[in-house]
Amino acid sequence: MIRVRDLVFDYPGHRALDGLSFNIDAGSVVALVGPNGAGKTTLMRCIAALDTPGGGNIQVDGIDALEAPRELHRRIGFLQDFFGLYEDLSVRQCLTYQAMARGVARAERDDRVQATAQRLGLVPWLDKRAGTLSRGWRQRLGIAQALVHEPAVVLLDEPAAGLDPAARRELSDLLVQIAREGTTLIVSSHILTELADYSTHVLILAGGQLVSNEKIDQAIRAARRVMRLRLTRPDPNVENLLRDLNPVAVDALQFEFTLDGGDEAASALLTKLVTAGVPVAELGAVEADLERLYLERVRGTT
């Protein structure tokens, strides 16, 4: 669905994207993550054919982003982190305009607008001016504008900004449904726990370079076993006893480290600690998740 090869993008005095190459399969929900300044927004704008890279090639659903940007605009929906609305237009008019701009046929526009408003809970607001909406409802309208023409690919940059917890859950459910219908999604967010609810793949950038592009479930299954030791009180001997495992102190009472060897190794370590008089409250495996996977991949790259 999306093919990026040797992508380079420069701002004056700064290389934002440095030779990126990756593929994204149709129907994937990709969590695009990375530190601030990693190049995430620049990459999304290049894929959306809004910015022209200095080198490389982008193809989306067989369309070359450099050769046919207007055709690509009809196939992509994009909600930018900072987006504007026509504040004097009604919600209905905003959605209708976006449908027209993306080439939706006249006979289909009203149905598309109504269906999209229903999906985003905007029906009660259809005849309200966009400028009167609260931040959360403005965000929903922005997402609706990105979806109204039923694009093959949707790019969302911080889509949950301004949404309350209930609305964020509804957004997660919506994105899952959209993906099931075959739409390819790329979602950039710093809220990794929410991305984990609906993402199938993770694409990690750091310093404009690709750190990782992998299926989340496979990566988590392959991750090394992380253990957490919790004490009842601080003990000055713990770090020395765990020295060979390169422990990381979470706080004065908790330490994390990787441990090979399964349950037998864990049992042997527990015996060692208790025999040494360490006040162990708990020793157990930490469940792998997207946040932990991300931290492991970017460690040492920034």
C-alpha positions, -999 to +999 in steps of 0.1 A: +000+000+000+027+025+010+063+022-003+090+047+008+125+046-006+156+066+004+135+096+016+154+127+024+140+161+036+160+191+047+151+222+065+176+251+065+205+237+085+187+206+096+181+172+080+146+161+092+145+128+072+177+109+065+173+081+039+141+065+051+130+033+034+100+011+045+068-006+034+034-005+049+009-032+040-028-025+031-051-026+062-023-020+087-027+004+116+007+018+121+017+036+153+042+063+142+063+071+173+096+088+182+111+115+203+102+152+197+119+163+165+123+128+151+107+137+118+072+122+123+051+151+111+075+158+082+072+122+071+034+123+073+033+155+052+056+140+026+033+109+024+003+132+020+021+150-009+020+183+010+058+187+013+082+178-014+112+158-003+147+166-014+153+130-025+137+096-026+104+082-037+069+077-022+042+055-037+008+052-021-016+026-036+004+027-068+003+065-071+036+084-071+035+113-046+058+135-066+043+129-100+006+129-091+001+148-058-035+159-066-046+124-074-030+113-041-050+139-022-082+122-033-069+089-019-056+102+015-072+117+045-049+138+067-055+154+101-026+175+111-016+182+147-024+219+142-053+222+118-078+250+109-115+251+103-137+274+084-153+288+115-181+307+098-193+275+081-216+250+098-203+216+105-224+203+076-209+228+053-173+220+065-179+183+057-196+190+024-167+213+013-142+186+021-161+160+002-163+183-028-126+191-026-117+154-025-138+146-056-169+130-040-197+129-066-226+152-060-251+124-057-231+108-029-221+139-008-251+142+015-250+105+024-212+107+030-216+138+052-245+122+072-227+089+077-194+105+087-212+128+112-230+097+126-196+080+131-181+109+150-212+118+170-215+151+152-252+148+141-265+172+168-240+198+157-244+196+119-261+230+117-239+247+143-210+270+132-176+253+135-163+284+154-187+278+183-175+242+190-154+233+220-119+220+215-129+184+217-157+188+192-134+207+169-111+178+171-139+154+161-148+176+132-112+176+120-112+138+121-145+137+103-131+159+075-102+135+071-127+106+067-156+120+047-143+110+013-136+074+025-099+075+017-077+044+012-051+058+036-057+080+067-029+099+084-037+112+119-013+134+138-022+135+175-059+127+169-068+124+206-057+159+215-085+177+233-107+146+237-119+135+271-113+099+282-147+087+270-142+103+236-107+088+233-121+054+239-148+060+212-120+072+189-100+040+195-131+019+187-137+040+155-101+035+143-104-003+149-136-003+128-121+017+100-091-006+098-115-037+097-131-021+066-097-021+049-084+014+054-047+018+061-040+040+091-009+058+102-014+074+137+012+096+154+008+101+191+028+104+223+001+084+242+015+049+236-011+031+258-038+043+234-019+035+203-015-001+216-053-004+218-057-004+180-023-005+163-010-036+144+025-023+136+049+002+150+072+025+130+098+042+152+119+072+141+147+089+158+169+117+144+152+114+111+162+078+107+143+045+109+148+027+141+122+000+137+093-011+115+077-043+128+045-060+138+037-052+174+026-087+185+056-104+170+080-079+185+065-082+220+066-120+218+103-118+209+112-093+235+136-103+263+120-112+296+120-082+319+118-088+357+109-064+384+121-068+420+102-050+447+115-046+483+098-040+516+125-015+525+157-002+509+187-025+509+222-013+500+233-048+489+207-053+461+225-036+433+257-055+440+238-088+441+221-079+407+252-065+392+256-091+364+220-084+353+225-046+348+196-035+370+178-002+365+164+014+397+128+024+392+129+039+427+144+031+461+123-001+464+120-013+428+146-026+403+141-039+367+165-061+347+164-088+320+167-124+330+173-154+307+166-189+317+129-189+324+113-198+357+143-219+369+165-188+367+139-167+385+136-193+413+174-194+417+177-156+418+149-154+444+167-180+466+200-161+463+183-128+473+165-143+503+196-161+515+215-129+514+189-113+536+173-090+510+138-080+521+120-092+489+083-082+487+078-094+451+098-108+421+080-112+388+080-107+351+069-074+337+044-077+309+058-064+276+038-037+259+042-010+232+057+015+256+083-009+268+091-020+232+095+017+222+118+025+251+140-006+243+143+004+206+151+040+211+176+035+239+209+048+228+196+065+196+189+099+211 
